[in-house]
Amino acid sequence: MILILFGPPGAGKGTQADLLKEKHNLLHLSTGDILREEVSNNTQLGIEAKKFMDSGELVTDDLIIGMIKNKIESTTNVNGFLFDGFPRTISQAEALDLMLIESNKEIDKVISLEVDDNVLTKRLLSRGRSDDNEITIKNRLDVYKNQTLPIKDFYKNSNKLLEIKGDSSIEEVSSEIEKLL
Ligand code: ADP
């Protein structure tokens, strides 16, 4: 099973990912989490990525695609993958399709969590991660609209998209997802 969690920063992807990976025995691949780990380990990739992350810009496609490829190729014994925060550009989406074709797999569903901007900003400000200040948040939301939102049509056309209202409780969002899966 291959699922993609899609939605703006603060939509609740991480929270729902924790529930989904347990229920379906999936490997959760959050590019944000992987990048933050690289940053804290001071790896070459982390050093390269940090400047983009601190300003709310996207890390370059090459770095992200290479990173995901490594993870997929080095993983065994799972029921599938749960992508969170990836793909975030059309070219990442195309690269993912190619990787999956090479290993005879395909995306099952793209779960899109829909939440209003003002709710998102409030949630992010109360989360308090180091890149969660008002200026960076605004930039991340703009980057999302310009570079990431266009992928939705890419998946809508292939009938894989599940649109879910993400502003109700964690349990309600989760049961809506399970119902539609
Ligand atoms: P959020 O959803 O709150 O924006 P993430 O944890 O998903 O947070 O990502 C944090 C930062 O990591 C992003 O602002 C971006 O700089 C970088 N990043 C994460 N995933 C990707 C990706 N797929 N492509 C490019 N940059 C990414």
Backbone and ligand atoms as CSV (ligand in chain L), in Angstrom:
chain,resi,resn,atom,element,x,y,z
A,1,MET,N,N,0.843,-1.193,0.000
A,1,MET,CA,C,0.000,0.000,0.000
A,1,MET,C,C,0.881,1.247,0.000
A,2,ILE,N,N,0.566,2.162,-0.869
A,2,ILE,CA,C,1.332,3.405,-0.923
A,2,ILE,C,C,0.390,4.587,-0.786
A,3,LEU,N,N,0.581,5.342,0.297
A,3,LEU,CA,C,-0.278,6.496,0.553
A,3,LEU,C,C,0.571,7.755,0.587
A,4,ILE,N,N,-0.060,8.845,0.157
A,4,ILE,CA,C,0.578,10.148,0.289
A,4,ILE,C,C,-0.312,11.017,1.150
A,5,LEU,N,N,0.276,11.642,2.170
A,5,LEU,CA,C,-0.456,12.631,2.952
A,5,LEU,C,C,-0.117,13.990,2.396
A,6,PHE,N,N,-1.149,14.715,2.006
A,6,PHE,CA,C,-0.947,15.951,1.296
A,6,PHE,C,C,-1.663,17.073,2.051
A,7,GLY,N,N,-1.077,18.251,2.051
A,7,GLY,CA,C,-1.754,19.372,2.689
A,7,GLY,C,C,-0.755,20.405,3.143
A,8,PRO,N,N,-1.246,21.604,3.479
A,8,PRO,CA,C,-0.351,22.702,3.864
A,8,PRO,C,C,0.340,22.435,5.199
A,9,PRO,N,N,1.380,23.209,5.505
A,9,PRO,CA,C,2.010,23.113,6.823
A,9,PRO,C,C,0.963,23.348,7.901
A,10,GLY,N,N,0.950,22.496,8.904
A,10,GLY,CA,C,0.006,22.671,10.007
A,10,GLY,C,C,-1.326,21.969,9.792
A,11,ALA,N,N,-1.481,21.241,8.682
A,11,ALA,CA,C,-2.764,20.599,8.392
A,11,ALA,C,C,-3.014,19.370,9.260
A,12,GLY,N,N,-1.966,18.861,9.909
A,12,GLY,CA,C,-2.132,17.687,10.763
A,12,GLY,C,C,-1.612,16.412,10.117
A,13,LYS,N,N,-0.723,16.551,9.154
A,13,LYS,CA,C,-0.203,15.378,8.444
A,13,LYS,C,C,0.550,14.441,9.391
A,14,GLY,N,N,1.400,15.013,10.236
A,14,GLY,CA,C,2.196,14.186,11.151
A,14,GLY,C,C,1.321,13.390,12.109
A,15,THR,N,N,0.296,14.045,12.638
A,15,THR,CA,C,-0.622,13.394,13.586
A,15,THR,C,C,-1.349,12.231,12.918
A,16,GLN,N,N,-1.882,12.482,11.730
A,16,GLN,CA,C,-2.614,11.421,11.031
A,16,GLN,C,C,-1.657,10.332,10.551
A,17,ALA,N,N,-0.423,10.720,10.228
A,17,ALA,CA,C,0.574,9.730,9.783
A,17,ALA,C,C,0.825,8.708,10.888
A,18,ASP,N,N,0.943,9.179,12.136
A,18,ASP,CA,C,1.185,8.266,13.255
A,18,ASP,C,C,0.071,7.224,13.356
A,19,LEU,N,N,-1.165,7.644,13.145
A,19,LEU,CA,C,-2.292,6.718,13.247
A,19,LEU,C,C,-2.321,5.764,12.057
A,20,LEU,N,N,-2.089,6.304,10.863
A,20,LEU,CA,C,-2.151,5.492,9.648
A,20,LEU,C,C,-1.060,4.429,9.597
A,21,LYS,N,N,0.149,4.794,10.020
A,21,LYS,CA,C,1.261,3.833,9.894
A,21,LYS,C,C,1.050,2.634,10.827
A,22,GLU,N,N,0.459,2.895,11.998
A,22,GLU,CA,C,0.161,1.798,12.928
A,22,GLU,C,C,-0.908,0.880,12.355
A,23,LYS,N,N,-1.982,1.486,11.880
A,23,LYS,CA,C,-3.125,0.700,11.385
A,23,LYS,C,C,-2.745,-0.169,10.194
A,24,HIS,N,N,-1.864,0.346,9.335
A,24,HIS,CA,C,-1.628,-0.353,8.065
A,24,HIS,C,C,-0.200,-0.869,7.916
A,25,ASN,N,N,0.582,-0.793,8.994
A,25,ASN,CA,C,1.974,-1.243,8.968
A,25,ASN,C,C,2.771,-0.656,7.799
A,26,LEU,N,N,2.787,0.669,7.778
A,26,LEU,CA,C,3.499,1.357,6.698
A,26,LEU,C,C,4.747,2.028,7.246
A,27,LEU,N,N,5.735,2.176,6.402
A,27,LEU,CA,C,6.898,2.974,6.801
A,27,LEU,C,C,6.565,4.447,6.547
A,28,HIS,N,N,6.642,5.237,7.608
A,28,HIS,CA,C,6.319,6.654,7.513
A,28,HIS,C,C,7.561,7.417,7.061
A,29,LEU,N,N,7.494,8.022,5.897
A,29,LEU,CA,C,8.620,8.828,5.422
A,29,LEU,C,C,8.217,10.296,5.383
A,30,SER,N,N,8.629,11.038,6.417
A,30,SER,CA,C,8.365,12.468,6.455
A,30,SER,C,C,9.634,13.185,6.044
A,31,THR,N,N,9.598,13.862,4.897
A,31,THR,CA,C,10.825,14.532,4.451
A,31,THR,C,C,11.241,15.621,5.446
A,32,GLY,N,N,10.256,16.294,6.065
A,32,GLY,CA,C,10.591,17.304,7.076
A,32,GLY,C,C,11.349,16.685,8.245
A,33,ASP,N,N,10.844,15.548,8.760
A,33,ASP,CA,C,11.516,14.875,9.890
A,33,ASP,C,C,12.912,14.383,9.495
A,34,ILE,N,N,13.013,13.803,8.304
A,34,ILE,CA,C,14.318,13.283,7.875
A,34,ILE,C,C,15.311,14.445,7.752
A,35,LEU,N,N,14.840,15.552,7.167
A,35,LEU,CA,C,15.731,16.707,7.007
A,35,LEU,C,C,16.165,17.269,8.364
A,36,ARG,N,N,15.201,17.369,9.298
A,36,ARG,CA,C,15.573,17.901,10.621
A,36,ARG,C,C,16.593,16.997,11.300
A,37,GLU,N,N,16.490,15.696,11.081
A,37,GLU,CA,C,17.474,14.780,11.657
A,37,GLU,C,C,18.848,14.990,11.019
A,38,GLU,N,N,18.844,15.183,9.701
A,38,GLU,CA,C,20.119,15.452,9.003
A,38,GLU,C,C,20.747,16.749,9.524
A,39,VAL,N,N,19.898,17.748,9.755
A,39,VAL,CA,C,20.410,19.027,10.271
A,39,VAL,C,C,21.016,18.817,11.656
A,40,SER,N,N,20.306,18.078,12.506
A,40,SER,CA,C,20.826,17.956,13.868
A,40,SER,C,C,22.073,17.065,13.910
A,41,ASN,N,N,22.234,16.176,12.929
A,41,ASN,CA,C,23.468,15.377,12.855
A,41,ASN,C,C,24.574,16.069,12.073
A,42,ASN,N,N,24.254,17.301,11.597
A,42,ASN,CA,C,25.270,18.081,10.891
A,42,ASN,C,C,25.868,17.373,9.681
A,43,THR,N,N,25.048,16.618,8.963
A,43,THR,CA,C,25.550,15.933,7.760
A,43,THR,C,C,25.655,16.945,6.615
A,44,GLN,N,N,26.320,16.528,5.543
A,44,GLN,CA,C,26.440,17.372,4.358
A,44,GLN,C,C,25.056,17.790,3.851
A,45,LEU,N,N,24.162,16.798,3.782
A,45,LEU,CA,C,22.792,17.068,3.341
A,45,LEU,C,C,22.109,18.066,4.267
A,46,GLY,N,N,22.296,17.874,5.570
A,46,GLY,CA,C,21.682,18.766,6.554
A,46,GLY,C,C,22.189,20.194,6.424
A,47,ILE,N,N,23.484,20.326,6.227
A,47,ILE,CA,C,24.085,21.661,6.102
A,47,ILE,C,C,23.530,22.364,4.863
A,48,GLU,N,N,23.438,21.601,3.795
A,48,GLU,CA,C,22.907,22.121,2.526
A,48,GLU,C,C,21.428,22.525,2.669
A,49,ALA,N,N,20.667,21.692,3.381
A,49,ALA,CA,C,19.208,21.903,3.468
A,49,ALA,C,C,18.824,23.040,4.412
A,50,LYS,N,N,19.648,23.252,5.444
A,50,LYS,CA,C,19.247,24.146,6.538
A,50,LYS,C,C,18.886,25.556,6.066
A,51,LYS,N,N,19.680,26.072,5.130
A,51,LYS,CA,C,19.401,27.459,4.718
A,51,LYS,C,C,18.023,27.612,4.064
A,52,PHE,N,N,17.598,26.588,3.331
A,52,PHE,CA,C,16.260,26.648,2.730
A,52,PHE,C,C,15.192,26.531,3.813
A,53,MET,N,N,15.397,25.589,4.721
A,53,MET,CA,C,14.388,25.329,5.749
A,53,MET,C,C,14.181,26.546,6.641
A,54,ASP,N,N,15.281,27.208,7.003
A,54,ASP,CA,C,15.184,28.358,7.907
A,54,ASP,C,C,14.411,29.514,7.288
A,55,SER,N,N,14.378,29.582,5.949
A,55,SER,CA,C,13.656,30.687,5.333
A,55,SER,C,C,12.281,30.257,4.832
A,56,GLY,N,N,11.959,28.984,4.994
A,56,GLY,CA,C,10.646,28.504,4.554
A,56,GLY,C,C,10.590,28.199,3.071
A,57,GLU,N,N,11.757,28.178,2.415
A,57,GLU,CA,C,11.810,27.793,0.996
A,57,GLU,C,C,11.924,26.279,0.894
A,58,LEU,N,N,11.712,25.759,-0.314
A,58,LEU,CA,C,11.863,24.319,-0.504
A,58,LEU,C,C,13.321,23.956,-0.725
A,59,VAL,N,N,13.714,22.832,-0.170
A,59,VAL,CA,C,15.026,22.254,-0.439
A,59,VAL,C,C,15.009,21.765,-1.893
A,60,THR,N,N,16.164,21.780,-2.558
A,60,THR,CA,C,16.161,21.460,-3.997
A,60,THR,C,C,15.663,20.034,-4.288
A,61,ASP,N,N,15.003,19.898,-5.423
A,61,ASP,CA,C,14.427,18.606,-5.805
A,61,ASP,C,C,15.466,17.485,-5.812
A,62,ASP,N,N,16.651,17.757,-6.327
A,62,ASP,CA,C,17.684,16.713,-6.404
A,62,ASP,C,C,17.996,16.120,-5.039
A,63,LEU,N,N,18.164,16.993,-4.049
A,63,LEU,CA,C,18.486,16.508,-2.701
A,63,LEU,C,C,17.356,15.647,-2.150
A,64,ILE,N,N,16.125,16.136,-2.334
A,64,ILE,CA,C,14.970,15.434,-1.772
A,64,ILE,C,C,14.768,14.084,-2.467
A,65,ILE,N,N,14.859,14.086,-3.781
A,65,ILE,CA,C,14.604,12.851,-4.532
A,65,ILE,C,C,15.661,11.791,-4.200
A,66,GLY,N,N,16.919,12.224,-4.104
A,66,GLY,CA,C,17.993,11.290,-3.735
A,66,GLY,C,C,17.756,10.692,-2.352
A,67,MET,N,N,17.340,11.546,-1.446
A,67,MET,CA,C,17.092,11.130,-0.062
A,67,MET,C,C,15.981,10.079,0.009
A,68,ILE,N,N,14.893,10.309,-0.737
A,68,ILE,CA,C,13.760,9.367,-0.732
A,68,ILE,C,C,14.156,8.049,-1.401
A,69,LYS,N,N,14.904,8.154,-2.486
A,69,LYS,CA,C,15.349,6.957,-3.195
A,69,LYS,C,C,16.137,6.039,-2.264
A,70,ASN,N,N,17.071,6.655,-1.516
A,70,ASN,CA,C,17.854,5.890,-0.537
A,70,ASN,C,C,16.981,5.169,0.461
A,71,LYS,N,N,15.997,5.885,0.985
A,71,LYS,CA,C,15.116,5.297,2.008
A,71,LYS,C,C,14.333,4.125,1.421
A,72,ILE,N,N,13.780,4.321,0.221
A,72,ILE,CA,C,12.960,3.254,-0.371
A,72,ILE,C,C,13.814,2.022,-0.647
A,73,GLU,N,N,15.020,2.258,-1.190
A,73,GLU,CA,C,15.861,1.123,-1.573
A,73,GLU,C,C,16.425,0.380,-0.363
A,74,SER,N,N,16.554,1.078,0.769
A,74,SER,CA,C,17.157,0.415,1.928
A,74,SER,C,C,16.116,-0.177,2.879
A,75,THR,N,N,14.855,-0.160,2.476
A,75,THR,CA,C,13.799,-0.643,3.380
A,75,THR,C,C,13.258,-1.998,2.939
A,76,THR,N,N,13.121,-2.900,3.921
A,76,THR,CA,C,12.474,-4.181,3.626
A,76,THR,C,C,11.424,-4.431,4.710
A,77,ASN,N,N,10.594,-5.447,4.498
A,77,ASN,CA,C,9.657,-5.845,5.555
A,77,ASN,C,C,8.592,-4.849,5.959
A,78,VAL,N,N,8.106,-4.067,5.046
A,78,VAL,CA,C,6.938,-3.243,5.377
A,78,VAL,C,C,5.836,-3.525,4.369
A,79,ASN,N,N,4.642,-3.134,4.774
A,79,ASN,CA,C,3.465,-3.301,3.939
A,79,ASN,C,C,3.389,-2.257,2.846
A,80,GLY,N,N,4.230,-1.230,3.000
A,80,GLY,CA,C,4.178,-0.139,2.053
A,80,GLY,C,C,4.722,1.133,2.658
A,81,PHE,N,N,4.473,2.235,1.976
A,81,PHE,CA,C,5.034,3.519,2.403
A,81,PHE,C,C,3.943,4.549,2.605
A,82,LEU,N,N,4.202,5.416,3.568
A,82,LEU,CA,C,3.326,6.555,3.807
A,82,LEU,C,C,4.178,7.814,3.660
A,83,PHE,N,N,3.986,8.518,2.571
A,83,PHE,CA,C,4.769,9.728,2.321
A,83,PHE,C,C,4.077,10.931,2.945
A,84,ASP,N,N,4.872,11.754,3.609
A,84,ASP,CA,C,4.336,12.908,4.341
A,84,ASP,C,C,5.261,14.090,4.053
A,85,GLY,N,N,4.720,15.099,3.370
A,85,GLY,CA,C,5.565,16.244,3.008
A,85,GLY,C,C,6.325,16.018,1.705
A,86,PHE,N,N,6.016,14.958,1.042
A,86,PHE,CA,C,6.629,14.592,-0.229
A,86,PHE,C,C,5.586,13.859,-1.054
A,87,PRO,N,N,5.452,14.081,-2.338
A,87,PRO,CA,C,6.144,15.101,-3.134
A,87,PRO,C,C,5.577,16.500,-2.879
A,88,ARG,N,N,6.407,17.485,-3.105
A,88,ARG,CA,C,6.017,18.864,-2.847
A,88,ARG,C,C,6.150,19.738,-4.092
A,89,THR,N,N,6.626,19.175,-5.172
A,89,THR,CA,C,6.683,19.884,-6.453
A,89,THR,C,C,6.281,18.878,-7.535
A,90,ILE,N,N,5.906,19.418,-8.699
A,90,ILE,CA,C,5.546,18.535,-9.808
A,90,ILE,C,C,6.724,17.627,-10.145
A,91,SER,N,N,7.921,18.170,-10.108
A,91,SER,CA,C,9.038,17.312,-10.523
A,91,SER,C,C,9.328,16.213,-9.487
A,92,GLN,N,N,9.061,16.480,-8.200
A,92,GLN,CA,C,9.166,15.397,-7.205
A,92,GLN,C,C,8.080,14.343,-7.452
A,93,ALA,N,N,6.884,14.798,-7.845
A,93,ALA,CA,C,5.794,13.851,-8.101
A,93,ALA,C,C,6.133,12.955,-9.289
A,94,GLU,N,N,6.742,13.562,-10.316
A,94,GLU,CA,C,7.124,12.765,-11.489
A,94,GLU,C,C,8.237,11.783,-11.139
A,95,ALA,N,N,9.186,12.246,-10.325
A,95,ALA,CA,C,10.281,11.362,-9.927
A,95,ALA,C,C,9.751,10.191,-9.098
A,96,LEU,N,N,8.787,10.463,-8.231
A,96,LEU,CA,C,8.203,9.388,-7.417
A,96,LEU,C,C,7.522,8.355,-8.316
A,97,ASP,N,N,6.756,8.824,-9.296
A,97,ASP,CA,C,6.109,7.889,-10.219
A,97,ASP,C,C,7.130,6.978,-10.891
A,98,LEU,N,N,8.241,7.568,-11.329
A,98,LEU,CA,C,9.282,6.762,-11.981
A,98,LEU,C,C,9.871,5.732,-11.034
A,99,MET,N,N,10.181,6.168,-9.794
A,99,MET,CA,C,10.746,5.233,-8.809
A,99,MET,C,C,9.803,4.070,-8.574
A,100,LEU,N,N,8.498,4.373,-8.502
A,100,LEU,CA,C,7.523,3.326,-8.206
A,100,LEU,C,C,7.375,2.380,-9.390
A,101,ILE,N,N,7.385,2.927,-10.589
A,101,ILE,CA,C,7.296,2.070,-11.777
A,101,ILE,C,C,8.464,1.084,-11.800
A,102,GLU,N,N,9.664,1.601,-11.473
A,102,GLU,CA,C,10.850,0.738,-11.466
A,102,GLU,C,C,10.702,-0.428,-10.499
A,103,SER,N,N,9.968,-0.214,-9.399
A,103,SER,CA,C,9.832,-1.322,-8.455
A,103,SER,C,C,8.429,-1.931,-8.511
A,104,ASN,N,N,7.741,-1.705,-9.649
A,104,ASN,CA,C,6.442,-2.331,-9.864
A,104,ASN,C,C,5.381,-1.987,-8.832
A,105,LYS,N,N,5.412,-0.767,-8.346
A,105,LYS,CA,C,4.421,-0.360,-7.362
A,105,LYS,C,C,3.657,0.839,-7.915
A,106,GLU,N,N,2.520,1.146,-7.256
A,106,GLU,CA,C,1.887,2.418,-7.605
A,106,GLU,C,C,1.169,3.046,-6.428
A,107,ILE,N,N,0.952,4.345,-6.520
A,107,ILE,CA,C,0.285,5.071,-5.449
A,107,ILE,C,C,-1.157,4.603,-5.352
A,108,ASP,N,N,-1.620,4.305,-4.127
A,108,ASP,CA,C,-3.018,3.921,-3.953
A,108,ASP,C,C,-3.896,5.152,-3.775
A,109,LYS,N,N,-3.572,5.941,-2.746
A,109,LYS,CA,C,-4.400,7.117,-2.489
A,109,LYS,C,C,-3.554,8.305,-2.056
A,110,VAL,N,N,-4.034,9.474,-2.407
A,110,VAL,CA,C,-3.440,10.726,-1.940
A,110,VAL,C,C,-4.476,11.376,-1.020
A,111,ILE,N,N,-4.123,11.472,0.254
A,111,ILE,CA,C,-5.059,11.990,1.250
A,111,ILE,C,C,-4.769,13.461,1.460
A,112,SER,N,N,-5.690,14.306,1.009
A,112,SER,CA,C,-5.453,15.743,1.096
A,112,SER,C,C,-6.218,16.330,2.277
A,113,LEU,N,N,-5.478,16.888,3.240
A,113,LEU,CA,C,-6.117,17.495,4.420
A,113,LEU,C,C,-6.326,18.975,4.157
A,114,GLU,N,N,-7.588,19.392,4.215
A,114,GLU,CA,C,-7.941,20.764,3.847
A,114,GLU,C,C,-8.220,21.602,5.089
A,115,VAL,N,N,-7.419,22.643,5.283
A,115,VAL,CA,C,-7.583,23.506,6.455
A,115,VAL,C,C,-7.355,24.966,6.038
A,116,ASP,N,N,-8.172,25.876,6.611
A,116,ASP,CA,C,-8.046,27.313,6.293
A,116,ASP,C,C,-6.730,27.912,6.784
A,117,ASP,N,N,-6.272,28.932,6.037
A,117,ASP,CA,C,-5.021,29.602,6.390
A,117,ASP,C,C,-4.959,30.149,7.814
A,118,ASN,N,N,-6.051,30.776,8.276
A,118,ASN,CA,C,-5.971,31.368,9.617
A,118,ASN,C,C,-5.863,30.295,10.699
A,119,VAL,N,N,-6.519,29.171,10.486
A,119,VAL,CA,C,-6.386,28.049,11.434
A,119,VAL,C,C,-4.951,27.513,11.393
A,120,LEU,N,N,-4.407,27.398,10.196
A,120,LEU,CA,C,-3.037,26.882,10.042
A,120,LEU,C,C,-2.041,27.762,10.783
A,121,THR,N,N,-2.161,29.078,10.569
A,121,THR,CA,C,-1.207,29.993,11.197
A,121,THR,C,C,-1.276,29.869,12.717
A,122,LYS,N,N,-2.490,29.810,13.234
A,122,LYS,CA,C,-2.650,29.655,14.692
A,122,LYS,C,C,-1.988,28.375,15.187
A,123,ARG,N,N,-2.256,27.280,14.486
A,123,ARG,CA,C,-1.688,25.991,14.901
A,123,ARG,C,C,-0.157,26.036,14.878
A,124,LEU,N,N,0.396,26.615,13.805
A,124,LEU,CA,C,1.855,26.618,13.654
A,124,LEU,C,C,2.508,27.495,14.718
A,125,LEU,N,N,1.854,28.649,15.011
A,125,LEU,CA,C,2.440,29.542,16.018
A,125,LEU,C,C,2.434,28.879,17.390
A,126,SER,N,N,1.407,28.076,17.666
A,126,SER,CA,C,1.367,27.446,18.987
A,126,SER,C,C,2.288,26.224,19.056
A,127,ARG,N,N,2.723,25.708,17.895
A,127,ARG,CA,C,3.616,24.549,17.881
A,127,ARG,C,C,5.034,24.940,18.293
A,128,GLY,N,N,5.464,26.116,17.824
A,128,GLY,CA,C,6.737,26.655,18.296
A,128,GLY,C,C,8.013,25.961,17.843
A,129,ARG,N,N,8.018,25.324,16.663
A,129,ARG,CA,C,9.269,24.799,16.123
A,129,ARG,C,C,10.121,25.979,15.685
A,130,SER,N,N,11.445,25.761,15.504
A,130,SER,CA,C,12.308,26.921,15.258
A,130,SER,C,C,11.969,27.658,13.958
A,131,ASP,N,N,11.369,26.952,12.972
A,131,ASP,CA,C,10.989,27.656,11.742
A,131,ASP,C,C,9.531,28.133,11.788
A,132,ASP,N,N,8.920,28.088,12.968
A,132,ASP,CA,C,7.536,28.509,13.119
A,132,ASP,C,C,7.406,29.944,13.627
A,133,ASN,N,N,7.982,30.908,12.928
A,133,ASN,CA,C,7.707,32.299,13.293
A,133,ASN,C,C,6.838,32.911,12.195
A,134,GLU,N,N,6.248,34.063,12.498
A,134,GLU,CA,C,5.204,34.583,11.618
A,134,GLU,C,C,5.674,34.771,10.165
A,135,ILE,N,N,6.901,35.247,9.995
A,135,ILE,CA,C,7.404,35.521,8.642
A,135,ILE,C,C,7.625,34.227,7.859
A,136,THR,N,N,8.271,33.257,8.517
A,136,THR,CA,C,8.538,31.984,7.833
A,136,THR,C,C,7.235,31.248,7.531
A,137,ILE,N,N,6.300,31.322,8.457
A,137,ILE,CA,C,5.014,30.645,8.244
A,137,ILE,C,C,4.332,31.218,7.007
A,138,LYS,N,N,4.330,32.537,6.898
A,138,LYS,CA,C,3.676,33.154,5.737
A,138,LYS,C,C,4.356,32.676,4.457
A,139,ASN,N,N,5.682,32.628,4.503
A,139,ASN,CA,C,6.410,32.169,3.311
A,139,ASN,C,C,6.106,30.699,3.003
A,140,ARG,N,N,6.048,29.853,4.043
A,140,ARG,CA,C,5.758,28.433,3.793
A,140,ARG,C,C,4.376,28.262,3.172
A,141,LEU,N,N,3.401,29.080,3.643
A,141,LEU,CA,C,2.055,28.973,3.064
A,141,LEU,C,C,2.051,29.453,1.607
A,142,ASP,N,N,2.811,30.520,1.313
A,142,ASP,CA,C,2.904,30.995,-0.081
A,142,ASP,C,C,3.582,29.955,-0.964
A,143,VAL,N,N,4.678,29.397,-0.468
A,143,VAL,CA,C,5.405,28.371,-1.226
A,143,VAL,C,C,4.490,27.176,-1.483
A,144,TYR,N,N,3.694,26.829,-0.465
A,144,TYR,CA,C,2.746,25.716,-0.619
A,144,TYR,C,C,1.782,26.000,-1.773
A,145,LYS,N,N,1.200,27.226,-1.768
A,145,LYS,CA,C,0.212,27.545,-2.803
A,145,LYS,C,C,0.830,27.562,-4.192
A,146,ASN,N,N,2.042,28.109,-4.279
A,146,ASN,CA,C,2.646,28.262,-5.605
A,146,ASN,C,C,3.252,26.981,-6.138
A,147,GLN,N,N,3.917,26.223,-5.270
A,147,GLN,CA,C,4.704,25.098,-5.785
A,147,GLN,C,C,4.088,23.736,-5.501
A,148,THR,N,N,3.320,23.638,-4.409
A,148,THR,CA,C,2.828,22.324,-4.011
A,148,THR,C,C,1.379,22.088,-4.429
A,149,LEU,N,N,0.528,23.085,-4.251
A,149,LEU,CA,C,-0.884,22.916,-4.586
A,149,LEU,C,C,-1.130,22.410,-6.019
A,150,PRO,N,N,-0.328,22.860,-7.000
A,150,PRO,CA,C,-0.552,22.357,-8.371
A,150,PRO,C,C,-0.492,20.827,-8.490
A,151,ILE,N,N,0.178,20.156,-7.562
A,151,ILE,CA,C,0.241,18.690,-7.644
A,151,ILE,C,C,-1.137,18.063,-7.455
A,152,LYS,N,N,-2.017,18.794,-6.756
A,152,LYS,CA,C,-3.335,18.231,-6.487
A,152,LYS,C,C,-4.047,17.842,-7.776
A,153,ASP,N,N,-3.948,18.707,-8.781
A,153,ASP,CA,C,-4.589,18.389,-10.058
A,153,ASP,C,C,-3.953,17.181,-10.713
A,154,PHE,N,N,-2.649,17.095,-10.552
A,154,PHE,CA,C,-1.885,15.964,-11.068
A,154,PHE,C,C,-2.509,14.642,-10.558
A,155,TYR,N,N,-2.890,14.620,-9.271
A,155,TYR,CA,C,-3.455,13.396,-8.689
A,155,TYR,C,C,-4.965,13.294,-8.885
A,156,LYS,N,N,-5.624,14.456,-8.957
A,156,LYS,CA,C,-7.069,14.448,-9.175
A,156,LYS,C,C,-7.376,13.757,-10.494
A,157,ASN,N,N,-6.561,14.065,-11.497
A,157,ASN,CA,C,-6.781,13.498,-12.824
A,157,ASN,C,C,-6.643,11.988,-12.834
A,158,SER,N,N,-5.896,11.432,-11.889
A,158,SER,CA,C,-5.735,9.979,-11.895
A,158,SER,C,C,-6.678,9.315,-10.888
A,159,ASN,N,N,-7.658,10.105,-10.372
A,159,ASN,CA,C,-8.664,9.541,-9.460
A,159,ASN,C,C,-8.112,8.957,-8.173
A,160,LYS,N,N,-7.001,9.489,-7.702
A,160,LYS,CA,C,-6.415,8.954,-6.477
A,160,LYS,C,C,-6.654,9.864,-5.284
A,161,LEU,N,N,-7.254,11.023,-5.549
A,161,LEU,CA,C,-7.301,12.047,-4.510
A,161,LEU,C,C,-8.498,11.890,-3.573
A,162,LEU,N,N,-8.217,11.860,-2.267
A,162,LEU,CA,C,-9.281,11.914,-1.258
A,162,LEU,C,C,-9.191,13.259,-0.551
A,163,GLU,N,N,-10.229,14.081,-0.676
A,163,GLU,CA,C,-10.197,15.381,-0.008
A,163,GLU,C,C,-10.917,15.291,1.325
A,164,ILE,N,N,-10.205,15.653,2.393
A,164,ILE,CA,C,-10.737,15.473,3.743
A,164,ILE,C,C,-10.669,16.802,4.484
A,165,LYS,N,N,-11.762,17.168,5.152
A,165,LYS,CA,C,-11.725,18.388,5.951
A,165,LYS,C,C,-10.860,18.151,7.182
A,166,GLY,N,N,-9.831,18.988,7.330
A,166,GLY,CA,C,-8.851,18.730,8.387
A,166,GLY,C,C,-9.015,19.584,9.624
A,167,ASP,N,N,-10.172,20.284,9.742
A,167,ASP,CA,C,-10.266,21.170,10.905
A,167,ASP,C,C,-11.158,20.633,12.022
A,168,SER,N,N,-11.589,19.374,11.911
A,168,SER,CA,C,-12.314,18.793,13.046
A,168,SER,C,C,-11.317,18.057,13.954
A,169,SER,N,N,-11.811,17.280,14.921
A,169,SER,CA,C,-10.901,16.667,15.897
A,169,SER,C,C,-10.023,15.590,15.243
A,170,ILE,N,N,-8.943,15.244,15.908
A,170,ILE,CA,C,-8.014,14.223,15.408
A,170,ILE,C,C,-8.762,12.927,15.095
A,171,GLU,N,N,-9.652,12.524,16.011
A,171,GLU,CA,C,-10.401,11.268,15.831
A,171,GLU,C,C,-11.353,11.356,14.646
A,172,GLU,N,N,-12.007,12.509,14.507
A,172,GLU,CA,C,-12.958,12.660,13.394
A,172,GLU,C,C,-12.234,12.627,12.049
A,173,VAL,N,N,-11.101,13.311,11.978
A,173,VAL,CA,C,-10.336,13.311,10.725
A,173,VAL,C,C,-9.890,11.884,10.415
A,174,SER,N,N,-9.393,11.207,11.444
A,174,SER,CA,C,-8.896,9.851,11.253
A,174,SER,C,C,-9.998,8.908,10.791
A,175,SER,N,N,-11.197,8.998,11.388
A,175,SER,CA,C,-12.223,8.052,10.979
A,175,SER,C,C,-12.731,8.380,9.574
A,176,GLU,N,N,-12.719,9.643,9.217
A,176,GLU,CA,C,-13.087,10.029,7.842
A,176,GLU,C,C,-12.089,9.416,6.840
A,177,ILE,N,N,-10.804,9.476,7.192
A,177,ILE,CA,C,-9.774,8.899,6.303
A,177,ILE,C,C,-10.005,7.403,6.149
A,178,GLU,N,N,-10.192,6.703,7.284
A,178,GLU,CA,C,-10.363,5.248,7.221
A,178,GLU,C,C,-11.600,4.865,6.427
A,179,LYS,N,N,-12.654,5.683,6.597
A,179,LYS,CA,C,-13.893,5.411,5.872
A,179,LYS,C,C,-13.660,5.464,4.357
A,180,LEU,N,N,-12.918,6.489,3.942
A,180,LEU,CA,C,-12.718,6.673,2.496
A,180,LEU,C,C,-11.668,5.728,1.914
A,181,LEU,N,N,-10.762,5.259,2.773
A,181,LEU,CA,C,-9.747,4.315,2.274
A,181,LEU,C,C,-10.416,2.974,1.977
L,1,ADP,P1,P,5.783,22.031,7.252
L,1,ADP,O1,O,4.766,21.017,6.787
L,1,ADP,O2,O,5.410,22.639,8.552
L,1,ADP,O3,O,6.176,23.026,6.210
L,1,ADP,P2,P,7.883,20.037,7.088
L,1,ADP,O4,O,8.382,19.414,8.319
L,1,ADP,O5,O,7.120,19.187,6.146
L,1,ADP,O6,O,7.066,21.257,7.647
L,1,ADP,O7,O,9.075,20.743,6.271
L,1,ADP,C1,C,9.935,21.666,6.864
L,1,ADP,C2,C,10.862,22.251,5.792
L,1,ADP,O8,O,11.646,21.197,5.204
L,1,ADP,C3,C,10.138,22.897,4.601
L,1,ADP,O9,O,9.803,24.242,4.864
L,1,ADP,C4,C,11.199,22.751,3.490
L,1,ADP,O10,O,12.219,23.697,3.604
L,1,ADP,C5,C,11.810,21.395,3.799
L,1,ADP,N1,N,11.152,20.279,3.066
L,1,ADP,C6,C,10.437,19.253,3.616
L,1,ADP,N2,N,9.991,18.413,2.670
L,1,ADP,C7,C,10.403,18.906,1.479
L,1,ADP,C8,C,10.260,18.505,0.126
L,1,ADP,N3,N,9.581,17.409,-0.218
L,1,ADP,N4,N,10.840,19.270,-0.836
L,1,ADP,C9,C,11.521,20.378,-0.523
L,1,ADP,N5,N,11.706,20.819,0.724
L,1,ADP,C10,C,11.159,20.100,1.730
